[in-house]
């Protein structure tokens, strides 16, 4: 993780997320750790999947092929996005971008 700490991963899977406009986003190869208090989204992993991540003035937008899929705002040392998990290995209803 970004702060050089570790956590145990007990599963890998796909998370189905509801986006504004009733769009569905599938996040693949998601790592599940029951000890994590927040869900983290890796910016380098988004880049590997050909997503576009833009930061500006404490805000972030995440898109693909010129279309914005989700956005968020800076909260402390993280950027928080509001998403609704439809089916997932994860237990929280928000995600945090990790750097």
N, C-alpha and C positions, 0 to 999 in steps of 0.2 A: 504494500500500500504506500501511499505518498509520504506517510510519516515513519516509514521503515518498521512498522509493527506487523505482526503476523496474526492470522486467524485460521482456524481449521475449516476446510471446505469438505462438506459431506455429500454434495451432489452437484451435478451439472445438468442444465436443462434449458428449456425455452420459456420465456415469459410473454404472455399475450397481454398487451396494454391498450386500454381505450384512450383515444386522443380526442381533442375537441373536434366537433363535426362528425361524431360517431365513426371515426376512422380507427382501424386496429393496427397496431404496430407489434411485430414479433421481434423480441430481443433473443438472439440465439447464443448458445454457449455460455449461459449465465451460471456463475458459481454461486452455490448456496452455502452460507455459513450461519447457523442458528445463533451464534454469539454476537453477530453484527447488530448494532442498534439502528443503522440506516442502510438503505440499499445504495450501492455505489455504482455509477456508470463510468467506465474508463474512457476517457477522451481518446487515447491512442487506439483502443479497440474499435471505437466508432470510426476512426480514420481508416483502420484496416478494412472495415465493411463499406468503404466509400461514402460515408456520411460526411456532411459539411457541418462544422461546428464554428460558430462565430461568437466572439466575446466583444462587448462594447458597453461602457458605462455601467458596470455592475450587472449586466444582463447577458444571457446566452440564448442563442437559437440553434436548434439542431434540425438539419434537413437532409434531403436527398433529391438529386435531380432538380434543384432549384425550388423545391417545395418545403416549407417549414413544417416539421412533424411535431416538435415540442419546443418549449421555451422555459426559461426560468430566471430567477433573480438571485443575487448574491445575498447569503445569510452567513454572517461570520466568515469563516475561512472556506466556505463551500458555496456552490450554486445549487439552489433547490428548485426542482421541477415538480409540478403537480401532475401526477398520472394516476390512472385507476387500473390496478391489476385485475384482469378478468379471470385468468387462470395462471398460476405461477407456483414456483417453489418458494417464493419470497413472501414474507409476512407483513410488510409495511406498505402503506399506500402513497409513499412518496419516494423519490429517488434523489440522490445527491451525486453530482459530478465529482469524480476524484481526479486529482492532478498529480 
